[in-house]
Amino acid sequence: MTEGARSQTLSPRQVRRRRVIVLVVIAALVVGTALAAYLLLRPEPLPAEDYSSTIKVNNRKYAYYVHLPRTGRCHRRWPLLLVFHGYKHPVDHLRALTAFDALADEQGFISVYPEGYRNRWVVDDTYGSSHDVEFVSALLDQLQSDLPVDPARIYAAGLSNGAFFVSRLACELPDRIAAFGAVAGTMSRNLKDECSPSRPVPIVLIHGTADTFVPFDSQTALPFSYSVSVTVPETTAFWVDVDGCSTSSSVYALPDVPSDGTRVWREVYGDCRGGVEVMLYVIEGGGHTWPGNTDTRFADEARAGGYGNISADLDASAALWEFVASYALP
């Protein structure tokens, strides 16, 4: 071997050292790439303040109001709850009545209050219109663009006309909304006859037996549809059938607050396809109201408007959130 060749030969110690250097460089590149990817792809923190905005769909202008939880501004994706108002029902009143903003702060979710065109929701295709459903779809697109929303954990709840509309969303947007809650509202006859969701739908219904606006056991004409309402038992049976649940339910009595004129029973229908449940809270003696908010202002309004008793036996907002939050889209 020549002198030049001998000068190129590395000792075992030098070989080991070079291998260590190469491995360190590779590890640094891997870690650096992973960190850069994390920083690039991680969700942005939530904005600091609540806000409102508008969307135009088919030449109709819709407003919406967003509450952002106060429980942290960490980099994560947040569940989102859409809350739909009743017929001609102001959004500000709904926010105070349901107290979902405070619950959002406690439980860590974004609460959004859409406002219907002309302050109502079209609950079926009676008017040949799907504009409101298209608005909700566009709203979800916008919210997912503006905020770090978890697309698998989007939920919908509604009161009265908003509850009827939530039933329509359960029929038409189950691929975007994971679970549903309806208070003091069922579904229209037209919707029931046409509804065929693409998957089993988890839904909780909360309804008073003394509701004179949307009667528990009889149908009534609807001011926001050419159709009539479906009774609570028929609506429950419809979802039990659609979801392939057992037709027998487990029934539980909730602790009673004697002074409110109501009793509450929870019916749970299980063994459904897709691992979902159908749940019904029967507010015995309850009116066309949102259970749980016993503020005297709302109690006085309910009496003056002929809406009936507000049950203190059930916190409808907490019960609804507990139900829907247990589901996520695959």
RAFENUR-V977215 format. One line per field, one symbol per residue. psi: psi as a letter, one per 20 degrees, with the letter a starting at -180 (. if undefined). A space follows every 50 residues. Layout:
psi = ???
This chain:
psi = prhhhhhipqqhghghghgggghggggggggggggggghhiqqqqqrhqq rqaqqppljpppqqppppqjjqkrnrpqqpopopraokoqghggghghkh ghhhhgimrpppnqpqpklrpoiakgjkpjghghggghghgghhhhqmpo iilprpqqpdhhghhhhghhhhkiihphrqpppkqdqqgggghipmqirp opqppoqqikoignqgjqrqqpikqiarqqrghhgghghgghikrpiqqp pppqqpohiijrqpppppoakrqjjrqpppoonoiqbmroqhojphghgg ggghikiaqopiipnhggggghghijqqq.
